Amino acid sequence: MRRNAYVLLSAAAMALAGVSSPALADELLGSYVARISWKDHEASDGYRLDTAAQVVRQDRANVHKHIQTDEEDDIDVWFTTNAKRGRFEQMLNKKAAMNEATRSAILHGEPLIEVTVYRNSVRVVILD
């Protein structure tokens, strides 16, 4: 009897894990490439931006709102409005979005980046 209960509990746990795992996974939506240039380091009203997240967000504002793209900028379909870019900045501020070297390269330089977009998160890496 005990063995049957153990087998039944084990099977139920495995079935539950199989059902809940995809729900917990962050769905990959796609990616884009962008050159972070001098114009991405300044807000629309001219002040210098303080964080890498702000700079990457401004790059998307320059692409979608101001139509100021760099030659290497891809057009994305996710960050087309100010509200969506606000959520994007929140995701960029999460520790897992990019490492400290990437943050520093974005804040202090003009790197080529790739942004991988998931439903609930983003990941940024330097390409050059």
PALUMLUM-442635 format. One record per residue: x, y, z of N, C-alpha, C, CB in turn; residue in three letters. Coordinates in pm, whole numbers, m for minus. Glycine has a CB too. Layout:
REM PALUMLUM-442635
   n.c1   n.c2   n.c3  ca.c1  ca.c2  ca.c3   c.c1   c.c2   c.c3  cb.c1  cb.c2  cb.c3 residu
      X      Y      Z      X      Y      Z      X      Y      Z      X      Y      Z    ALA
...
This chain:
REM PALUMLUM-442635
   n.c1   n.c2   n.c3  ca.c1  ca.c2  ca.c3   c.c1   c.c2   c.c3  cb.c1  cb.c2  cb.c3 residu
     82   m119      0      0      0      0     87    126      0    m93     m1    120    MET
    190    127     86    277    242     93    349    265    m39    379    225    205    ARG
    394    155   m100    466    166   m227    374    225   m334    519     28   m272    ARG
    248    182   m338    153    234   m435    129    383   m414     21    158   m427    ASN
    119    425   m289     99    567   m259    221    648   m303     72    587   m107    ALA
    341    595   m279    464    662   m319    470    676   m471    586    586   m268    TYR
    438    570   m543    439    573   m690    336    673   m741    411    433   m748    VAL
    219    672   m680    113    765   m722    154    911   m696    m18    733   m648    LEU
    212    938   m580    259   1072   m549    371   1116   m642    306   1080   m404    LEU
    462   1026   m672    572   1058   m763    519   1090   m902    672    941   m770    SER
    426   1012   m951    368   1034  m1083    294   1167  m1087    273    919  m1121    ALA
    222   1198   m980    148   1324   m975    245   1443   m974     57   1327   m849    ALA
    353   1431   m900    452   1539   m894    517   1561  m1030    559   1508   m788    ALA
    550   1452  m1099    612   1465  m1231    514   1526  m1331    661   1327  m1282    MET
    389   1486  m1324    289   1541  m1415    269   1690  m1389    154   1467  m1400    ALA
    264   1728  m1262    248   1868  m1226    368   1949  m1271    228   1882  m1075    LEU
    487   1895  m1255    609   1965  m1299    608   1984  m1450    735   1888  m1257    ALA
    564   1885  m1521    556   1894  m1667    456   1998  m1712    521   1760  m1726    GLY
    348   2014  m1640    246   2112  m1676    290   2253  m1640    114   2079  m1608    VAL
    355   2271  m1527    387   2405  m1481    516   2460  m1542    398   2407  m1332    SER
    606   2379  m1588    733   2428  m1641    716   2523  m1758    818   2312  m1683    SER
    638   2490  m1861    624   2585  m1971    560   2716  m1927    543   2523  m2081    PRO
    472   2710  m1831    408   2833  m1784    509   2924  m1716    294   2800  m1687    ALA
    611   2866  m1653    711   2945  m1584    821   2995  m1678    772   2864  m1472    LEU
    836   2933  m1794    940   2973  m1889    908   3110  m1947    954   2868  m2001    ALA
   1014   3188  m1970    999   3320  m2031   1006   3303  m2182   1108   3420  m1979    ASP
    899   3332  m2251    887   3307  m2394    977   3399  m2477    742   3323  m2439    GLU
   1060   3340  m2562   1145   3416  m2653   1060   3480  m2761   1254   3325  m2716    LEU
   1074   3613  m2776   1000   3685  m2880   1087   3714  m3002    945   3815  m2823    LEU
   1217   3736  m2981   1308   3764  m3091   1424   3849  m3044   1235   3833  m3205    GLY
   1495   3910  m3140   1608   3994  m3103   1627   4103  m3208   1737   3910  m3089    SER
   1707   4202  m3172   1745   4306  m3267   1887   4351  m3236   1645   4426  m3261    TYR
   1950   4414  m3334   2085   4467  m3321   2075   4619  m3329   2180   4410  m3431    VAL
   2158   4688  m3251   2159   4834  m3253   2299   4887  m3225   2059   4891  m3149    ALA
   2332   4994  m3292   2454   5068  m3261   2416   5175  m3160   2521   5130  m3391    ARG
   2484   5174  m3047   2466   5281  m2949   2560   5393  m2991   2495   5232  m2799    ILE
   2504   5506  m3028   2586   5617  m3077   2572   5737  m2983   2545   5657  m3222    SER
   2647   5842  m3014   2649   5960  m2928   2509   6016  m2904   2738   6069  m2989    TRP
   2421   6010  m3007   2287   6067  m2990   2200   5986  m2894   2218   6077  m3125    LYS
   2236   5860  m2871   2161   5776  m2776   2197   5807  m2631   2186   5628  m2806    ASP
   2306   5880  m2611   2352   5914  m2476   2283   6038  m2421   2501   5934  m2475    HIS
   2200   6102  m2503   2130   6223  m2457   1980   6203  m2468   2174   6346  m2540    GLU
   1908   6250  m2368   1762   6246  m2370   1711   6340  m2478   1703   6285  m2231    ALA
   1587   6326  m2512   1527   6409  m2617   1537   6557  m2587   1382   6371  m2635    SER
   1540   6595  m2459   1551   6737  m2425   1695   6780  m2397   1465   6767  m2303    ASP
   1791   6694  m2431   1932   6735  m2432   2018   6699  m2314   1936   6875  m2445    GLY
   1963   6649  m2205   2050   6618  m2091   2114   6480  m2108   1971   6624  m1960    TYR
   2234   6465  m2050   2310   6339  m2057   2243   6233  m1972   2457   6361  m2011    ARG
   2229   6113  m2026   2165   6002  m1955   2263   5937  m1857   2112   5897  m2054    LEU
   2210   5884  m1746   2292   5836  m1635   2314   5685  m1631   2231   5878  m1509    ASP
   2230   5608  m1699   2241   5463  m1688   2239   5399  m1827   2127   5405  m1602    THR
   2293   5278  m1833   2291   5202  m1958   2147   5174  m2001   2369   5070  m1944    ALA
   2059   5148  m1906   1918   5121  m1938   1856   5242  m2006   1839   5084  m1811    ALA
   1886   5362  m1956   1833   5484  m2019   1886   5501  m2161   1869   5607  m1934    GLN
   2014   5469  m2181   2076   5484  m2313   2012   5388  m2414   2228   5459  m2304    VAL
   1993   5263  m2374   1933   5164  m2465   1788   5202  m2493   1942   5021  m2405    VAL
   1717   5250  m2391   1580   5297  m2413   1579   5415  m2511   1514   5337  m2278    ARG
   1673   5509  m2495   1678   5625  m2583   1708   5582  m2727   1783   5726  m2535    GLN
   1790   5480  m2744   1815   5427  m2879   1684   5388  m2945   1911   5306  m2873    ASP
   1596   5320  m2870   1468   5279  m2928   1376   5400  m2951   1398   5177  m2835    ARG
   1383   5500  m2864   1305   5622  m2887   1355   5691  m3014   1315   5719  m2765    ALA
   1485   5694  m3032   1540   5755  m3153   1496   5680  m3278   1694   5760  m3146    ASN
   1485   5550  m3269   1442   5469  m3383   1293   5491  m3412   1469   5319  m3357    VAL
   1210   5482  m3309   1065   5483  m3330   1001   5622  m3329   1000   5400  m3225    HIS
   1047   5708  m3242    981   5838  m3226   1048   5946  m3310    982   5879  m3080    LYS
   1179   5947  m3309   1252   6056  m3373   1305   6017  m3512   1368   6099  m3285    HIS
   1289   5892  m3548   1336   5839  m3676   1483   5878  m3700   1247   5892  m3791    ILE
   1563   5860  m3595   1707   5885  m3602   1778   5752  m3581   1753   5991  m3495    GLN
   1796   5679  m3687   1859   5548  m3673   2005   5556  m3714   1786   5443  m3758    THR
   2082   5468  m3655   2219   5446  m3699   2216   5340  m3807   2313   5405  m3579    ASP
   2320   5335  m3887   2323   5242  m4000   2299   5097  m3958   2457   5253  m4071    GLU
   2349   5059  m3842   2338   4920  m3798   2212   4890  m3717   2458   4884  m3716    GLU
   2127   4989  m3693   2006   4969  m3613   1902   4886  m3686   1947   5102  m3573    ASP
   1858   4780  m3619   1740   4706  m3667   1616   4777  m3615   1743   4556  m3620    ASP
   1506   4759  m3683   1378   4810  m3635   1311   4696  m3558   1287   4862  m3754    ILE
   1273   4722  m3435   1204   4620  m3356   1054   4645  m3358   1256   4620  m3210    ASP
    977   4545  m3317    831   4558  m3312    778   4566  m3169    766   4441  m3385    VAL
    867   4566  m3071    825   4557  m2931    822   4690  m2857    914   4463  m2858    TRP
    905   4786  m2895    924   4908  m2815    884   5033  m2893   1069   4919  m2769    PHE
    770   5025  m2955    723   5128  m3048    658   5249  m2980    626   5068  m3144    THR
    619   5236  m2855    554   5346  m2784    633   5382  m2659    408   5310  m2748    THR
    607   5501  m2607    674   5544  m2485    643   5451  m2368    634   5688  m2452    ASN
    519   5407  m2358    481   5316  m2248    557   5183  m2258    328   5289  m2251    ALA
    570   5132  m2379    644   5006  m2397    792   5026  m2369    623   4952  m2540    LYS
    845   5142  m2404    986   5170  m2374   1008   5188  m2224   1032   5295  m2450    ARG
    908   5238  m2154    917   5247  m2008    929   5110  m1944    797   5321  m1951    GLY
    848   5016  m1989    857   4878  m1940    991   4817  m1978    741   4791  m1995    ARG
   1037   4847  m2101   1166   4800  m2149   1277   4847  m2055   1192   4850  m2292    PHE
   1275   4974  m2017   1377   5026  m1926   1375   4953  m1792   1356   5177  m1905    GLU
   1256   4923  m1742   1246   4847  m1616   1313   4711  m1631   1099   4830  m1574    GLN
   1289   4643  m1744   1352   4513  m1766   1503   4528  m1780   1293   4445  m1892    MET
   1549   4635  m1847   1692   4659  m1863   1761   4684  m1730   1715   4777  m1957    LEU
   1691   4740  m1634   1748   4769  m1503   1765   4644  m1416   1663   4869  m1431    ASN
   1705   4534  m1454   1723   4410  m1377   1865   4359  m1395   1620   4302  m1422    LYS
   1919   4306  m1290   2058   4259  m1289   2087   4159  m1400   2090   4198  m1155    LYS
   1993   4070  m1428   2014   3965  m1529   2011   4017  m1672   1910   3857  m1512    ALA
   1968   4140  m1694   1956   4192  m1830   2091   4210  m1898   1883   4325  m1828    ALA
   2192   4248  m1822   2326   4265  m1878   2427   4267  m1765   2336   4396  m1961    MET
   2550   4229  m1795   2653   4229  m1692   2713   4370  m1679   2763   4125  m1724    ASN
   2798   4387  m1579   2854   4520  m1551   2944   4571  m1663   2933   4517  m1420    GLU
   3018   4483  m1730   3103   4524  m1841   3017   4578  m1956   3190   4406  m1890    ALA
   2905   4513  m1981   2814   4558  m2086   2754   4693  m2048   2702   4453  m2109    THR
   2711   4707  m1923   2656   4835  m1878   2758   4948  m1897   2615   4826  m1730    ARG
   2882   4922  m1859   2986   5023  m1870   3015   5057  m2017   3114   4974  m1802    SER
   3022   4956  m2104   3048   4980  m2246   2938   5065  m2308   3061   4846  m2321    ALA
   2814   5039  m2269   2701   5116  m2323   2704   5259  m2269   2567   5048  m2287    ILE
   2728   5274  m2141   2724   5406  m2078   2840   5496  m2123   2726   5392  m1927    LEU
   2955   5434  m2152   3074   5514  m2182   3124   5503  m2325   3184   5474  m2089    HIS
   3052   5431  m2410   3101   5413  m2547   2989   5407  m2649   3183   5288  m2555    GLY
   3024   5353  m2764   2930   5341  m2875   2934   5199  m2932   2962   5445  m2985    GLU
   2902   5100  m2849   2912   4960  m2894   2796   4918  m2983   2919   4868  m2775    PRO
   2819   4810  m3056   2712   4742  m3127   2658   4638  m3031   2763   4677  m3263    LEU
   2527   4640  m3008   2467   4548  m2911   2363   4460  m2979   2403   4626  m2794    ILE
   2336   4348  m2915   2222   4265  m2953   2132   4254  m2831   2268   4123  m3004    GLU
   2005   4280  m2852   1907   4271  m2745   1815   4154  m2777   1826   4405  m2729    VAL
   1814   4056  m2688   1723   3944  m2702   1603   3973  m2615   1792   3808  m2662    THR
   1486   3963  m2674   1363   4005  m2608   1280   3881  m2573   1282   4102  m2699    VAL
   1244   3872  m2447   1155   3768  m2397   1027   3838  m2351   1221   3685  m2281    TYR
    924   3761  m2324    798   3821  m2281    816   3903  m2153    692   3712  m2259    ARG
    897   3855  m2058    910   3922  m1929   1050   3970  m1896    864   3832  m1822    ASN
   1140   3965  m1993   1277   4007  m1966   1350   4035  m2097   1351   3899  m1885    SER
   1468   4090  m2084   1555   4115  m2198   1697   4077  m2159   1547   4264  m2245    VAL
   1780   4052  m2259   1922   4021  m2237   2001   4100  m2340   1951   3865  m2247    ARG
   2101   4175  m2295   2182   4259  m2382   2326   4208  m2381   2176   4407  m2338    VAL
   2383   4193  m2500   2525   4155  m2513   2591   4249  m2613   2541   4006  m2558    VAL
   2722   4266  m2595   2803   4348  m2685   2849   4260  m2800   2925   4411  m2610    ILE
   2831   4310  m2922   2878   4237  m3040   3016   4285  m3085   2778   4251  m3155    LEU
   3048   4412  m3063   3183   4462  m3094   3223   4570  m2998   3190   4515  m3238    ASP
